[in-house]
Amino acid sequence: VQLQTSGGGLVQAGGSLRLSCAASGRSESSYALGWLRQAPGKEREFVAAINRSGGITTYVDSVKGRFTISRDNAKNTVYLQMNSLKPEDTAVYYCILIVGSSDYWGQGTLVTVSS
């Protein structure tokens, strides 16, 4: 399984970005997907996750109401729409694919939010 992440960049506070993560190497979509992030000098933290069908999502409290995770199983892609960005959202964002007891990580994409 390979995960290709894109969509990071520099944005002003209050702005929006959409991250994408395309999975390849699997012929079906029976896996959960999620996003984690790691800010400079901090530990990696969970951001959001979505189940196989896309009907169940979960978020860390700090992004609720601002971020939306979604997936397109036809494209094997997960998205993270980030609105009302804050400087504290600055981090490297990683997508993760979970199937059974295995997990796979994307290469990470840097999101920088300027104040």
C-alpha positions in Angstrom: 0.0 0.0 0.0 1.2 3.5 -0.9 -0.3 6.8 0.2 0.4 9.9 -1.8 -0.4 13.1 0.1 -0.9 16.6 -1.4 -2.4 20.0 -0.7 -0.3 21.5 2.0 1.1 25.0 1.8 1.2 28.4 3.4 -2.1 30.2 4.2 -3.1 33.2 6.4 -5.0 32.7 9.6 -8.7 32.3 8.7 -8.0 30.8 5.4 -8.7 27.3 4.0 -6.8 24.4 2.6 -7.8 20.9 1.4 -5.5 18.0 1.8 -5.8 14.9 -0.3 -4.3 11.4 0.2 -4.6 8.8 -2.5 -4.1 5.2 -1.7 -2.8 2.6 -4.1 -2.0 -1.0 -3.9 -5.4 -2.2 -2.7 -8.2 -3.3 -4.9 -11.0 -2.6 -2.4 -11.8 0.1 0.2 -12.5 -1.9 3.4 -10.2 0.2 5.5 -10.4 3.2 7.8 -8.6 6.4 6.9 -7.4 9.2 9.1 -5.1 12.2 9.5 -2.6 13.0 12.2 -0.3 16.0 12.5 3.0 16.9 14.2 3.7 20.5 15.1 7.3 21.7 15.6 8.6 20.5 18.9 5.5 18.5 19.7 4.3 15.0 19.6 2.3 13.6 16.8 -1.5 13.9 17.4 -4.6 12.5 16.0 -6.7 14.9 13.9 -9.6 13.0 12.3 -10.7 9.6 11.1 -13.4 8.2 8.9 -14.7 4.6 8.7 -14.9 2.4 5.7 -18.2 3.6 4.4 -17.6 7.2 5.3 -20.6 7.2 7.6 -18.7 7.7 10.8 -16.2 10.4 11.5 -14.3 11.5 14.5 -12.2 14.6 15.3 -9.9 16.0 17.9 -11.7 18.7 19.8 -9.4 21.4 18.6 -10.6 21.1 15.0 -14.3 20.3 15.5 -16.4 22.6 13.4 -13.5 23.7 11.3 -12.1 20.6 9.7 -14.1 18.0 7.7 -12.8 14.6 6.7 -14.3 12.8 3.8 -13.5 9.9 1.4 -14.1 8.9 -2.2 -13.9 5.1 -2.3 -14.1 5.1 -6.1 -10.8 7.1 -6.1 -9.4 5.5 -2.9 -8.8 9.0 -1.7 -9.3 10.7 1.7 -9.6 14.4 2.0 -9.3 16.9 4.9 -11.0 20.2 4.3 -9.5 22.7 6.7 -11.4 26.0 7.3 -10.8 28.9 9.7 -7.2 27.9 10.0 -5.2 29.1 13.0 -1.5 29.5 13.6 -1.7 26.5 16.0 -2.7 24.3 13.1 0.7 24.7 11.7 2.2 21.1 11.4 3.2 18.3 9.1 0.0 16.4 8.3 0.1 12.7 7.7 -2.6 10.5 6.3 -3.0 7.0 7.7 -4.7 3.9 6.3 -5.8 1.2 8.8 -6.8 -2.3 7.9 -7.0 -5.0 10.5 -3.9 -4.7 12.7 -1.8 -3.0 10.1 -1.4 0.7 9.4 0.2 2.6 6.5 1.4 6.2 6.4 1.7 8.9 3.8 4.8 11.0 3.5 3.4 14.0 5.2 2.6 17.5 3.9 3.5 20.8 5.6 0.7 23.2 6.5 1.9 26.6 7.7 -0.6 29.1 8.9 0.6 32.7 9.3 -0.9 35.1 11.8 
